[in-house]
Each structure stands twice: as structure tokens, then as C-alpha cells.
Amino acid sequence: MKVEVINSAKELEKLSPFHVECLLWGTKEIPATYGYIGFVPGDGFYIKMVCEEKEPLRAYENDLDPVYRDSAMEAFFMFESEKERSGLATYLNFEANANGALLAAYGKDRTYRTCFTKEELKGFACEAQILEDRWTISFRIGIDILERIYGPLHLQAGSTFTCNFYKISEAKEIEHYASYSPIKTTIPSFHLPEFFAMAEIVKRQGQN
């Protein structure tokens, strides 16, 4: 995956989209799901995800609610840390429903995760929009929060990290699972950094 350098979030939808279309664990189909990610130097990453789904399930209303039980889109990231040179590495999960309720945490595995504080959650500026035939989520991951977790990252064109993006609902009537990068296990779990895709920050054509 190439993550292009942009000047602001307003340029996101000018980028080439990524598609969440690897169906997992018996899922036969999902609503078309795709997204955009860009990097603003000195600021952070901007992400927008789109699901062509009418009337999405959205029972949960508060940050840190289990939104994966609704219809949700998710983004997971892992950066190489100067603090972590061996063993399990820390990764971040961002999960949101069509109400804009954000479940966000970090840690080294699925079980023992640290939820972000209310103030940190505000900093992600997660917003949802429901349109006639689709819904969207957008949010920002600031370099400041990343470096609080990882230490200095020196993010710039040429930097790499790993990530994956998901569409999910654990509600029995619409249960489904899909990913951007394939997950080759029989037991359902998105918390598998070994299956994250490699991403590289790159300059857009025409940039100096």
C-alpha cells in the first residue's frame, strides 16, 4: 500500500482508494467498502472509509462502546518502535459505527489493551456521515499520539508501517467479516498483526 503525502484532509478523496474485499470466515458478501488514507507531514494520518450500506445497524452511541456488534468499519496500525526491538509489538485499533462512536485502543495483543482517554479520543476527531445509499467515517491519527506510544518515529516519505482495514458486524442477523489484507486463519480475529499489509509513505506525483 502506498500512503501519499497530502497537504490536508480535503485532498483525501483525490487519492486512489483501497478496497476492503477479502471475505472471511464464511462471509458470502458485504456492502462495497473502501477508503482513503493520506499523510500530512508534521501532523499525522487522515483516514476516510466508505460503506455503500443503507440504514446501517447503529445501536451504540458512545466512544469505547462495542461498535463491532453494530455495522462497523475498522482500521488497525502498527509502527516500528525504538522502544520495541523484540517480541510482540504494539498496534492500534480504531473501530467506528455510523453514529461516529469510536472504540480505540492500543496494546500488544487482543486481550490486554489500553483504551485511549476521553481527551485522546477527541483528538482523533472521528466523524460519521449517513447518506441515502452509504455511510462514512473519518478520523485523524496525530503524530503526537503515535510518538507518545512508540517514541520518535521520524515519519516522512520513505517511512514504512503495517496496517489493515476491516468491515464487520457481529450481529447475528447481518454477521459478516472482511479485510483489506487477507487473514489466513480459521478462527475469526482481526487482532493479528502478522497479516497486516506493508504500507509506505510516498510523495504524490508532482510534489517536490
C-alpha positions as CSV (number, residue, x, y, z in Angstrom):
1,M,0.0,0.0,0.0
2,K,1.2,3.5,-0.9
3,V,0.2,6.3,1.5
4,E,0.6,9.5,-0.3
5,V,1.7,12.8,1.3
6,I,-1.1,15.4,1.2
7,N,-1.5,19.0,2.4
8,S,-4.8,18.5,4.2
9,A,-7.7,16.1,4.7
10,K,-9.5,18.0,1.9
11,E,-7.3,16.1,-0.6
12,L,-8.2,12.6,0.7
13,E,-10.7,11.7,-1.9
14,K,-8.3,12.7,-4.7
15,L,-6.2,9.7,-3.8
16,S,-6.6,6.2,-5.1
17,P,-8.9,4.2,-2.8
18,F,-8.1,1.0,-1.0
19,H,-10.8,-1.7,-1.0
20,V,-12.0,-4.0,1.8
21,E,-13.0,-7.1,-0.2
22,C,-11.3,-10.2,1.3
23,L,-14.3,-12.1,2.6
24,L,-13.5,-14.1,5.7
25,W,-14.8,-16.9,7.8
26,G,-17.8,-17.9,5.8
27,T,-18.9,-14.4,4.8
28,K,-20.6,-14.6,1.3
29,E,-20.9,-10.8,0.7
30,I,-20.6,-7.4,2.2
31,P,-21.7,-3.9,1.1
32,A,-19.0,-2.3,-1.0
33,T,-16.4,-0.9,1.4
34,Y,-13.4,1.2,0.6
35,G,-11.4,4.1,1.9
36,Y,-8.6,6.7,1.6
37,I,-5.5,7.4,3.7
38,G,-3.1,10.2,3.4
39,F,-0.2,11.6,5.5
40,V,0.3,15.3,6.3
41,P,4.0,15.8,7.4
42,G,4.4,17.1,10.9
43,D,0.7,16.5,11.6
44,G,-0.4,12.9,11.1
45,F,-2.6,10.5,9.1
46,Y,-6.1,11.2,7.8
47,I,-8.4,8.3,7.1
48,K,-11.8,8.2,5.5
49,M,-13.8,4.9,5.0
50,V,-17.0,4.5,3.0
51,C,-19.6,1.7,3.1
52,E,-22.3,1.5,0.5
53,E,-24.9,0.3,3.0
54,K,-28.4,1.7,3.6
55,E,-29.7,2.1,7.1
56,P,-26.6,0.6,8.9
57,L,-27.1,-1.0,12.3
58,R,-26.0,1.6,14.8
59,A,-27.3,0.9,18.3
60,Y,-24.2,2.1,20.2
61,E,-23.7,5.8,20.7
62,N,-20.8,6.3,23.0
63,D,-17.0,6.2,22.5
64,L,-15.5,2.9,23.7
65,D,-18.8,1.0,23.2
66,P,-18.5,-2.4,21.4
67,V,-19.3,-1.0,18.0
68,Y,-18.3,-4.2,16.2
69,R,-21.7,-5.5,17.3
70,D,-23.2,-2.9,15.1
71,S,-22.2,-2.4,11.5
72,A,-18.7,-1.1,11.8
73,M,-15.6,-0.2,9.8
74,E,-12.2,-0.5,11.4
75,A,-8.5,0.4,10.8
76,F,-5.5,-1.2,12.6
77,F,-2.0,0.2,12.5
78,M,1.4,-0.9,13.8
79,F,4.6,1.2,13.7
80,E,8.2,0.1,14.4
81,S,9.2,1.4,17.8
82,E,12.6,2.4,19.1
83,K,11.3,1.0,22.4
84,E,10.4,-2.4,21.0
85,R,13.0,-4.4,19.2
86,S,12.0,-7.9,20.1
87,G,8.9,-9.8,21.0
88,L,5.3,-8.6,20.4
89,A,4.9,-5.1,19.1
90,T,2.2,-2.6,19.9
91,Y,-0.6,-2.0,17.4
92,L,-3.5,0.4,17.5
93,N,-7.2,-0.3,16.6
94,F,-9.8,2.2,15.5
95,E,-13.4,0.9,15.2
96,A,-16.4,3.1,14.4
97,N,-20.1,2.8,13.6
98,A,-22.4,5.1,11.7
99,N,-23.1,7.1,14.9
100,G,-19.4,8.1,15.0
101,A,-18.9,6.1,18.2
102,L,-15.2,5.2,18.3
103,L,-13.6,2.2,20.0
104,A,-9.9,2.9,20.0
105,A,-7.1,1.2,22.0
106,Y,-3.5,0.0,21.8
107,G,-1.5,-2.9,23.1
108,K,0.5,-6.0,22.1
109,D,-2.4,-8.5,21.8
110,R,-6.2,-8.8,21.7
111,T,-6.8,-9.3,25.4
112,Y,-4.8,-6.7,27.2
113,R,-5.4,-3.4,25.5
114,T,-5.2,0.1,26.8
115,C,-8.2,2.3,25.8
116,F,-7.4,5.9,24.9
117,T,-8.6,8.6,27.3
118,K,-11.6,10.9,26.6
119,E,-9.3,13.7,25.7
120,E,-7.3,11.5,23.3
121,L,-10.5,10.2,21.7
122,K,-11.5,13.8,21.0
123,G,-8.1,14.4,19.3
124,F,-9.0,11.7,16.7
125,A,-11.9,13.9,15.6
126,C,-13.9,10.9,14.5
127,E,-17.0,11.8,12.4
128,A,-19.6,9.8,10.7
129,Q,-22.0,10.8,8.0
130,I,-25.1,8.9,6.8
131,L,-26.2,9.5,3.3
132,E,-29.0,7.9,1.3
133,D,-27.1,5.0,0.0
134,R,-23.9,4.9,2.1
135,W,-22.2,5.9,5.3
136,T,-18.8,7.2,6.1
137,I,-16.3,7.6,8.9
138,S,-13.3,9.9,9.0
139,F,-10.7,10.4,11.6
140,R,-7.1,11.7,12.3
141,I,-4.2,10.0,14.0
142,G,-1.8,12.6,15.1
143,I,2.0,12.1,15.2
144,D,1.9,13.3,18.8
145,I,-0.2,10.4,20.0
146,L,1.8,7.9,18.0
147,E,5.1,9.1,19.4
148,R,3.7,9.1,22.9
149,I,3.1,5.4,22.4
150,Y,6.1,4.5,20.3
151,G,8.7,7.1,20.9
152,P,10.3,9.1,18.0
153,L,9.1,7.7,14.6
154,H,10.6,10.3,12.2
155,L,7.7,9.8,9.8
156,Q,8.4,11.1,6.3
157,A,8.4,9.9,2.7
158,G,10.1,6.6,2.6
159,S,8.8,5.6,6.1
160,T,7.0,2.3,6.4
161,F,4.5,0.7,8.8
162,T,1.8,-2.0,8.6
163,C,-1.9,-1.8,8.7
164,N,-5.2,-3.5,7.8
165,F,-8.8,-2.3,7.3
166,Y,-12.0,-4.1,8.0
167,K,-15.7,-4.3,7.6
168,I,-17.6,-6.2,10.4
169,S,-20.8,-6.9,12.2
170,E,-21.1,-9.5,15.0
171,A,-24.9,-9.1,15.0
172,K,-26.3,-12.5,14.1
173,E,-28.8,-11.2,11.6
174,I,-26.1,-9.5,9.4
175,E,-22.9,-11.1,10.7
176,H,-20.0,-10.6,8.3
177,Y,-16.2,-10.1,8.2
178,A,-14.0,-8.7,5.5
179,S,-10.5,-7.2,5.3
180,Y,-8.2,-5.3,3.0
181,S,-5.2,-7.6,3.5
182,P,-6.1,-11.4,3.7
183,I,-6.2,-13.1,7.1
184,K,-5.3,-16.8,6.8
185,T,-6.8,-18.3,9.9
186,T,-9.9,-20.4,10.6
187,I,-10.7,-18.6,13.9
188,P,-12.2,-15.1,13.5
189,S,-9.9,-12.4,14.7
190,F,-8.8,-9.0,13.3
191,H,-6.1,-8.7,16.0
192,L,-3.4,-10.5,14.0
193,P,-0.6,-8.0,13.1
194,E,1.2,-10.8,11.2
195,F,-1.4,-10.4,8.5
196,F,-1.2,-6.6,8.3
197,A,-0.2,-5.1,4.9
198,M,3.1,-3.2,4.4
199,A,2.5,0.5,3.8
200,E,5.0,3.1,2.6
201,I,4.6,6.9,2.8
202,V,5.3,8.3,-0.7
203,K,5.3,11.8,-2.3
204,R,2.4,12.4,-4.7
205,Q,3.3,12.9,-8.4
206,G,4.3,16.5,-8.9
207,Q,5.5,17.1,-5.4
208,N,9.0,18.3,-4.8
